[in-house]
Every structure is written in C-alpha cells, then in structure tokens.
Amino acid sequence: MDPRPLIHQLRKQGARVVLPAVVAKHQPLEFREWWPGAPMKAGALGIPMPEGTPVLAPDAVLIPPVGFSESGWRLGYGGGYFDRTLAAMMPQPLKICVAHEVSRIPTIHPQPHDIPMDFVVTEAGIHAVADGGMQRINAAACAQLAAEIVARRRGRGT
C-alpha cells in the first residue's frame, strides 16, 4: 500500500513525519524527519533517507510486511530492522502494519524476537490486534483505542 497520501494528509494536519533510515547493517533504524523537498541521500543499503534532518522518536510507525498473520503478527523482509528497532524503543510507539489483504496468512510462526503489531490496516479495514487475534474496528474506535494505548505506554492511564 502506498502511504504517501496519508503522510501528506498528516502533514497538513500539523504532524511531523519521519522516515526510517538504515544507518548501518544489523543496527536499529533511525527515524529522521522528512518533508517535501527535504535533502536525501543513499543510506547503508542504498535506500534513500533524509540527510541532516533531526532524528526523532515517533509516536506511531507504519510498517510494511511481506505478510501478516490472522493473529496480527507481521512477517518482515528478513533483515530484522523493524523488530530490532522496536525492541529498543521505550515507550513503544503505536505499531501499525499497513498491508494488502492478499498478504494475510494463517500464521508466521512468531519467534521470540518478533514484535506484535497494535493494528493491521488493509484495504478491507482497520484491525485491532489483541488477545492473540484481530478484530475489525471503525476509525472512531481505532482513534480511541490508539489514544488509550499511547496513554498506557506513557504511564498516563489505562
């Protein structure tokens, strides 16, 4: 799924946007601020990344998968960058897997290093991940649940 329309909409609403940057192989990602026209350079794996922009800790992360499971686990691309990065982040950001329904699989056989998602968003809708499964919810319920998750992770409520 192409996140660019969402990114531009979020920016119009005042959000700061960061892009993941591979700065070294087998190391956690950095999240560098991006805006249209931001200076870019090739990162450690040749993937473009913002150059000279602030490194920020995101409140939410849109994460692409190769696939995702019926219980909301994400199958990554094999480098472990997102799992390694998310494991080190405190407080945890909202973890949003953005995928196509065709990439849904029964299980990914989660390993100890895998990080569970909070939401999976596909063309079929928004799915909240909890208690080993996914439940389709509407945008209003998603906004409320996301606020509760962020508050809990930051120690401001349940």
Contact map, one row per residue, 1 for C-alpha under 8 A:
11100000000000000000000000000000000000000000000000000000000000000000000000000000000000000000000001110000000000000000000000000000000000000000000000000000000000
11111000000000000000000000000000000000000000000000000000000000000000000000000000000000000000000000000000000000000000000000000000000000000000000000000000000000
11111110000000000000000000000000000000000000000000000000000000000000000000000000000000000000000000000000000000000000000000000000000000000000000000000000000000
01111111000000000000000000000000000000000000000000000000000000000000000000000000000000000000000000000000000000000000000000000000000000000000000000000000000000
01111111100000000000000000000000000000000000000000000000000000000000000000000000000000000000000000000000000000000000000000000000000000000000000000000000000000
00111111110000000000000000000000000000000000000000000000000000000000000000000000000000000000000000000000000000000000000000000000000000000000000000000000000000
00111111111000001000000000000000000000000000000000000000000000000000000000000000000000000000000000000000000000000000000000000000000000000000000000000000000000
00011111111100000000000000000000000000000000000000000000000000000000000000000000000000000000000000000000000000000000000000000000000000000000000000000000000000
00001111111110000000000000000000000000000000000000000000000000000000000000000000000000000000000000000000000000000000000000000000000000000000000000000000000000
00000111111111111000000000000000000000000000000000000000000000000000000000000000000000000000000000000000000000000000000000000000000000000000000000000000000000
00000011111111111000000000000000000000000000000000000000000000000000000000000000000000000000000000000000000000000000000000000000000000000000000000000000000000
00000001111111100000000000000000000000000000000000000000000000000000000000000000000000000000000000000000000000000000000000000000000000000000000000000000000000
00000000111111100000000000000000000000000000000000000000000000000000000000000000000000000000000000000000000000000000000000000000000000000000000000000000000000
00000000011111110000000000000000000000000000000000000000000000000000000000000000000000000000000000000000000000000000000000000000000000000000000000000000000000
00000000011111111000000000000000000000000000000000000000000000000000000000000000000000000000000000000000000000000000000000000000000000000000000000000000000000
00000000011001111100000000000000110000000000000000000000000000000000000000000000000000000000000000000000000000000000000000000000000000000000000000000000000000
00000010011000111110000000000000111000000000000000000000000000000000000000000000000000000000000000000000000000000000000000000000000000000000000000000000000000
00000000000000011111000000000011110000000000000000000001010000000000000000000000000000000000000000000000000000000000000000000000000000000000000000000000000000
00000000000000001111100000000011110000000000000011000000000000000000000000000000000000000000000000000000000000000000000000000000000000000000000000000000000000
00000000000000000111110000001111000000000000000010000000000000000000000000000000000000000000000000000000000000000000000000000000000000000000000000000000000000
00000000000000000011111000001111000000000010001111000000000000000000000000000000000000000000000000000000000000000000000000000000000000000000000000000000000000
00000000000000000001111110111100000000000011101010000000000000000000000000000000000000000000000000000000000000000000000000000000000000000000000000000000000000
00000000000000000000111110101100000000000011000000000000000000000000000000000000000000000000000000000000000000000000000000000000000000000000000000000000000000
00000000000000000000011111100000000000000001000000000000000000000000000000000000000000000000000000000000000000000000000000000000000000000000000000000000000000
00000000000000000000011111100000000000000001100000000000000000000000000000000000000000000000000000000000000000000000000000000000000000000000000000000000000000
00000000000000000000000111110000000000000000000000000000000000000000000000000011100000000000000000000000000000000000000000000000000000000000000000000000000000
00000000000000000000011111111000000000000000000000000000000000000000000000000000100110000000000000000000000000000000000000000000000000000000000000000000000000
00000000000000000000010001111100000000000000000000000000000000000000000000000000110110010000000000000000000000000000000000000000000000000000000000000000000000
00000000000000000001111000111110000000000000000000000000000000000000000000000000110010000000000000000000000000000000000000000000000000000000000000000000000000
00000000000000000001111000011111000000000000000000000011000000000000000000000000000000000000000000000000000000000000000000000000000000000000000000000000000000
00000000000000000111100000001111100000000000000000000011110000000000000000000000000000000000000000000000000000000000000000000000000000000000000000000000000000
00000000000000000111100000000111110000000000000011001111000000000000000000000000000000000000000000000000000000000000000000000000000000000000000000000000000000
00000000000000011110000000000011111000000000000001001111000000000000000000000000000000000000000000000000000000000000000000000000000000000000000000000000000000
00000000000000011110000000000001111101000000000001001000000000000000000000000000000000000000000000000000000000000000000000000000000000000000000000000000000000
00000000000000001000000000000000111111000000000000000000000000000000000000000000000000000000000000000000000000000000000000000000000000000000000000000000000000
00000000000000000000000000000000011111000000000000000000000000000000000000000000000000000000000000000000000000000000000000000000000000000000000000000000000000
00000000000000000000000000000000001111100000000000000000000000000000000000000000000000000000000000000000000000000000000000000000000000000000000000000000000000
00000000000000000000000000000000011111110000000001101000000000000000000000000000000000000000000000000000000000000000000000000000000000000000000000000000000000
00000000000000000000000000000000000011111000000001110000000000000000000000000000000000000000000000000000000000000000000000000000000000000000000000000000000000
00000000000000000000000000000000000001111100000111100000000000000000000000000000000000000000000000000000000000000000000000000000000000000000000000000000000000
00000000000000000000000000000000000000111110000111100000000000000000000000000000000000000000000000000000000000000000000000000000000000000000000000000000000000
00000000000000000000000000000000000000011111111110000000000000000000000000000000000000000000000000000000000000000000000000000000000000000000000000000000000000
00000000000000000000111000000000000000001111111110000000000000000000000000000000000000000000000000000000000000000000000000000000000000000000000000000000000000
00000000000000000000011110000000000000000111111000000000000000000000000000000000000000000000000000000000000000000000000000000000000000000000000000000000000000
00000000000000000000010010000000000000000111111000000000000000000000000000000000000000000000000000000000000000000000000000000000000000000000000000000000000000
00000000000000000000000000000000000000000111111100000000000000000000000000000000000000000000000000000000000000000000000000000000000000000000000000000000000000
00000000000000000000110000000000000000000111111110000000000000000000000000000000000000000000000000000000000000000000000000000000000000000000000000000000000000
00000000000000000000100000000000000000011110011111000000000000000000000000000000000000000000000000000000000000000000000000000000000000000000000000000000000000
00000000000000000011110000000001000000011110001111100000000000000000000000000000000000000000000000000000000000000000000000000000000000000000000000000000000000
00000000000000000010100000000001110001111000000111111000000000000000000000000000000000000000000000000000000000000000000000000000000000000000000000000000000000
00000000000000000000000000000000000001111000000011111000000000000000000000000000000000000000000000000000000000000000000000000000000000000000000000000000000000
00000000000000000000000000000000000000100000000001111100000000000000000000000000000000000000000000000000000000000000000000000000000000000000000000000000000000
00000000000000000000000000000001110001000000000001111110000000000000000000000000000000000000000000000000000000000000000000000000000000000000000000000000000000
00000000000000000000000000000001100000000000000000011111000000000000000000000000000000000000000000000000000000000000000000000000000000000000000000000000000000
00000000000000000000000000000111100000000000000000001111100000000000000000000000000000000000000000000000000000000000000000000000000000000000000000000000000000
00000000000000000100000000000111100000000000000000000111110000000000000000000000000000000000000000000000000000000000000000000000000000000000000000000000000000
00000000000000000000000000000010000000000000000000000011111000000000000000000000000000000000000000000000000000000000000000000000000000000000000000000000000000
00000000000000000100000000000010000000000000000000000001111110000000000000000000000000000000100000000000000000000000000000000000000000000000000000000000000000
00000000000000000000000000000000000000000000000000000000111110000000000000000000000000000001110000000000000000000000000000000000000000000000000000000100000000
00000000000000000000000000000000000000000000000000000000011111000000000000000000000000000000111100000000000000000000000000000000000000000000000000000000000000
00000000000000000000000000000000000000000000000000000000011111100000000000000000000000000000111100000000000000000000000000000000000000000000000000000000000000
00000000000000000000000000000000000000000000000000000000000111110000000000000000000000000000001111000000000000000000000000000000000000000000000000000000000000
00000000000000000000000000000000000000000000000000000000000011111000000000000000010000000000001111000000000000000000000000000000000000000000000000000000000000
00000000000000000000000000000000000000000000000000000000000001111100000000010000000000000000000011100000000000000000000000000000000000000000000000000000000000
00000000000000000000000000000000000000000000000000000000000000111111000001111000000000000000000011100000000000000000000000000000000000000000000000000000000000
00000000000000000000000000000000000000000000000000000000000000011111000001111000000000000000000000000010000000000000000000000000000000000000000000000000000000
00000000000000000000000000000000000000000000000000000000000000001111100001110000000000000000000000100011100000000000000000000000000000000000000000000000000000
00000000000000000000000000000000000000000000000000000000000000001111110111100000000000000000000000100011101100000000000000000000000000000000000000000000000000
00000000000000000000000000000000000000000000000000000000000000000011111111100000000000000000000000000001111100000000000000000000000000000000000000000000000000
00000000000000000000000000000000000000000000000000000000000000000001111110000000000000000000000000000001111000000000000000000000000011000000000000000000000000
00000000000000000000000000000000000000000000000000000000000000000000111110000000000000000000000000000000001000000000000000000000100111000000000000000000000000
00000000000000000000000000000000000000000000000000000000000000000001111111000000000000000000000000000000000000000001111100000000100111000000000000000000000000
00000000000000000000000000000000000000000000000000000000000000000001111111100000000000000000000000000000001101000111100000000000000000000000000000000000000000
00000000000000000000000000000000000000000000000000000000000000001111100111110000000000000000000010000000000100000111100000000000000000000000000000000000000000
00000000000000000000000000000000000000000000000000000000000000001111100011111000000000000000000000000000000100000000000000000000000000000000000000000000000000
00000000000000000000000000000000000000000000000000000000000000011110000001111111010000000000000000000000000000000000000000000000000000000000000000000000000000
00000000000000000000000000000000000000000000000000000000000000001100000000111111000000000000000000000000000000000000000000000000000000000000000000000000000000
00000000000000000000000000000000000000000000000000000000000000000000000000011111000000000000000000000000000000000000000000000000000000000000000000000000000000
00000000000000000000000001000000000000000000000000000000000000000000000000011111100000000000000000000000000000000000000000000000000000000000000000000000000000
00000000000000000000000001000000000000000000000000000000000000000000000000011111111100000000000000000000000000000000000000000000000000000000000000000000000000
00000000000000000000000001111000000000000000000000000000000000000000000000000011111110000000000000000000000000000000000000000000000000000000000000000000000000
00000000000000000000000000011000000000000000000000000000000000100000000000010001111111000000000000000000000000000000000000000000000000000000000000000000000000
00000000000000000000000000000000000000000000000000000000000000000000000000000001111111100000000000000000000000001110000000000000000000000000000000000000000000
00000000000000000000000000110000000000000000000000000000000000000000000000000001111111110000000000000000000000001000000000000000000000000000000000000000000000
00000000000000000000000000111000000000000000000000000000000000000000000000000000111111111000000000000000000000000000000000000000000000000000000000000000000000
00000000000000000000000000000000000000000000000000000000000000000000000000000000011111111001000000000000000000000010000000000000000000000000000000000000000000
00000000000000000000000000000000000000000000000000000000000000000000000000000000001111111000000000000000000000000010000000000000000000000000000000000000000000
00000000000000000000000000010000000000000000000000000000000000000000000000000000000111111100000000000000000000000000000000000000000000000000000000000000000000
00000000000000000000000000000000000000000000000000000000000000000000000000000000000011111111100000000000000000000000000000000000000000000000000000000000000000
00000000000000000000000000000000000000000000000000000000000000000000000000000000000000011111100000000000000000000000000000000000000000000000000000000000000000
00000000000000000000000000000000000000000000000000000000000000000000000000000000000000001111100000000000000000000000000000000000000000000000000000000000110000
00000000000000000000000000000000000000000000000000000000001000000000000000000000000001001111110000000000000000000000000000000000000000000000000000000000100000
00000000000000000000000000000000000000000000000000000000011110000000000000000000000000001111111000000000000000000000000000000000000000000000000000000100000000
00000000000000000000000000000000000000000000000000000000001110000000000000000000000000000001111100000000000000000000110000000000000000000000000001001100000000
00000000000000000000000000000000000000000000000000000000000111100000000000000000000000000000111110000000000000000001111000000000000000000000000000000000000000
00000000000000000000000000000000000000000000000000000000000111100000000000000000000000000000011111000000000000000000111110000000000000000000000000000000000000
00000000000000000000000000000000000000000000000000000000000001111000000001000000000000000000001111100000000000000000101110000000000000000000000000000000000000
10000000000000000000000000000000000000000000000000000000000001111000000000000000000000000000000111110000000000000000000111000000000000000000000000000000000000
10000000000000000000000000000000000000000000000000000000000000011011000000000000000000000000000011111010000000000000000111100000000000000000000000000000000000
10000000000000000000000000000000000000000000000000000000000000000000000000000000000000000000000001111111000000000000000001100000000000000000000000000000000000
00000000000000000000000000000000000000000000000000000000000000000000000000000000000000000000000000111111000000000000000001110000000000000000000000000000000000
00000000000000000000000000000000000000000000000000000000000000000000000000000000000000000000000000011111000000000000000000000000000000000000000000000000000000
00000000000000000000000000000000000000000000000000000000000000000111000000000000000000000000000000111111100000000000000000000000000000000000000000000000000000
00000000000000000000000000000000000000000000000000000000000000000011110000000000000000000000000000011111110000000000000000000000000000000000000000000000000000
00000000000000000000000000000000000000000000000000000000000000000011110000000000000000000000000000000011111100000000000000000000000000000000000000000000000000
00000000000000000000000000000000000000000000000000000000000000000000110000000000000000000000000000000001111100000000000000000000000000000000000000000000000000
00000000000000000000000000000000000000000000000000000000000000000001111010000000000000000000000000000000111111000000000000000000000000000000000000000000000000
00000000000000000000000000000000000000000000000000000000000000000001100011100000000000000000000000000000111111000000000000000000000000000000000000000000000000
00000000000000000000000000000000000000000000000000000000000000000000000000000000000000000000000000000000001111100000000000000000000000000000000000000000000000
00000000000000000000000000000000000000000000000000000000000000000000000010000000000000000000000000000000001111110100000000000000000000000000000000000000000000
00000000000000000000000000000000000000000000000000000000000000000000000000000000000000000000000000000000000011111100000000000000000000000000000000000000000000
00000000000000000000000000000000000000000000000000000000000000000000000000000000000000000000000000000000000001111100000000000000000000000000000000000000000000
00000000000000000000000000000000000000000000000000000000000000000000000000000000001100000000000000000000000000111110000000000000000000000000000000000000000000
00000000000000000000000000000000000000000000000000000000000000000000000011000000001000000000000000000000000001111111000000000000000000000000000000000000000000
00000000000000000000000000000000000000000000000000000000000000000000000011000000001001100000000000000000000000001111100000000000000000000000000000000000000000
00000000000000000000000000000000000000000000000000000000000000000000000111000000000000000000001000000000000000000111110000000000000000000000000000000000000000
00000000000000000000000000000000000000000000000000000000000000000000000111000000000000000000011110000000000000000011111100000000100000000000000000000000000000
00000000000000000000000000000000000000000000000000000000000000000000000100000000000000000000011100000000000000000001111100000001110000000000000000000000000000
00000000000000000000000000000000000000000000000000000000000000000000000100000000000000000000001110000000000000000000111110000111100000000000000000000000000000
00000000000000000000000000000000000000000000000000000000000000000000000100000000000000000000000111100000000000000000111111000111100000000000000000000000000000
00000000000000000000000000000000000000000000000000000000000000000000000000000000000000000000000111100000000000000000001111111110000000000000000000000000000000
00000000000000000000000000000000000000000000000000000000000000000000000000000000000000000000000001111000000000000000000111111100000000000000000000000000000000
00000000000000000000000000000000000000000000000000000000000000000000000000000000000000000000000000111000000000000000000011111000000000000000000000000000000000
00000000000000000000000000000000000000000000000000000000000000000000000000000000000000000000000000001000000000000000000011111100000000000000000000000000000000
00000000000000000000000000000000000000000000000000000000000000000000000000000000000000000000000000000000000000000000000011111110000000011100000000000000000000
00000000000000000000000000000000000000000000000000000000000000000000000000000000000000000000000000000000000000000000001111011111000000011110010000000000000000
00000000000000000000000000000000000000000000000000000000000000000000000000000000000000000000000000000000000000000000001110001111100001111000000000000000000000
00000000000000000000000000000000000000000000000000000000000000000000000000000000000000000000000000000000000000000000011100000111110001111000010000000000000000
00000000000000000000000000000000000000000000000000000000000000000000001100000000000000000000000000000000000000000000111100000011111111100000000000000000000000
00000000000000000000000000000000000000000000000000000000000000000000000000000000000000000000000000000000000000000000010000000001111111100000000000000000000000
00000000000000000000000000000000000000000000000000000000000000000000000000000000000000000000000000000000000000000000000000000000111110000000000000000000000000
00000000000000000000000000000000000000000000000000000000000000000000001100000000000000000000000000000000000000000000000000000000111111000000000000000000000000
00000000000000000000000000000000000000000000000000000000000000000000011100000000000000000000000000000000000000000000000000000000111111100000000000000000000000
00000000000000000000000000000000000000000000000000000000000000000000011100000000000000000000000000000000000000000000000000000011110111110000000000000000000000
00000000000000000000000000000000000000000000000000000000000000000000000000000000000000000000000000000000000000000000000000000011110011111000000000000000000000
00000000000000000000000000000000000000000000000000000000000000000000000000000000000000000000000000000000000000000000000000001111000001111100000000000000000000
00000000000000000000000000000000000000000000000000000000000000000000000000000000000000000000000000000000000000000000000000001111000000111110110000000000000000
00000000000000000000000000000000000000000000000000000000000000000000000000000000000000000000000000000000000000000000000000001100000000011111110000000000000000
00000000000000000000000000000000000000000000000000000000000000000000000000000000000000000000000000000000000000000000000000000100000000001111111000000000000000
00000000000000000000000000000000000000000000000000000000000000000000000000000000000000000000000000000000000000000000000000000000000000000111111100000000000000
00000000000000000000000000000000000000000000000000000000000000000000000000000000000000000000000000000000000000000000000000000000000000001111111110000000000000
00000000000000000000000000000000000000000000000000000000000000000000000000000000000000000000000000000000000000000000000000000101000000001111111111000000000000
00000000000000000000000000000000000000000000000000000000000000000000000000000000000000000000000000000000000000000000000000000000000000000011111111100000000000
00000000000000000000000000000000000000000000000000000000000000000000000000000000000000000000000000000000000000000000000000000000000000000001111111110000000000
00000000000000000000000000000000000000000000000000000000000000000000000000000000000000000000000000000000000000000000000000000000000000000000111111111000000000
00000000000000000000000000000000000000000000000000000000000000000000000000000000000000000000010000000000000000000000000000000000000000000000011111111100000000
00000000000000000000000000000000000000000000000000000000000000000000000000000000000000000000000000000000000000000000000000000000000000000000001111111110000000
00000000000000000000000000000000000000000000000000000000000000000000000000000000000000000000000000000000000000000000000000000000000000000000000111111111000011
00000000000000000000000000000000000000000000000000000000000000000000000000000000000000000000010000000000000000000000000000000000000000000000000011111111100001
00000000000000000000000000000000000000000000000000000000001000000000000000000000000000000000110000000000000000000000000000000000000000000000000001111111110000
00000000000000000000000000000000000000000000000000000000000000000000000000000000000000000000000000000000000000000000000000000000000000000000000000111111111111
00000000000000000000000000000000000000000000000000000000000000000000000000000000000000000000000000000000000000000000000000000000000000000000000000011111111111
00000000000000000000000000000000000000000000000000000000000000000000000000000000000000000011000000000000000000000000000000000000000000000000000000001111111100
00000000000000000000000000000000000000000000000000000000000000000000000000000000000000000010000000000000000000000000000000000000000000000000000000000111111100
00000000000000000000000000000000000000000000000000000000000000000000000000000000000000000000000000000000000000000000000000000000000000000000000000000011111110
00000000000000000000000000000000000000000000000000000000000000000000000000000000000000000000000000000000000000000000000000000000000000000000000000000011111111
00000000000000000000000000000000000000000000000000000000000000000000000000000000000000000000000000000000000000000000000000000000000000000000000000010011001111
00000000000000000000000000000000000000000000000000000000000000000000000000000000000000000000000000000000000000000000000000000000000000000000000000011011000111
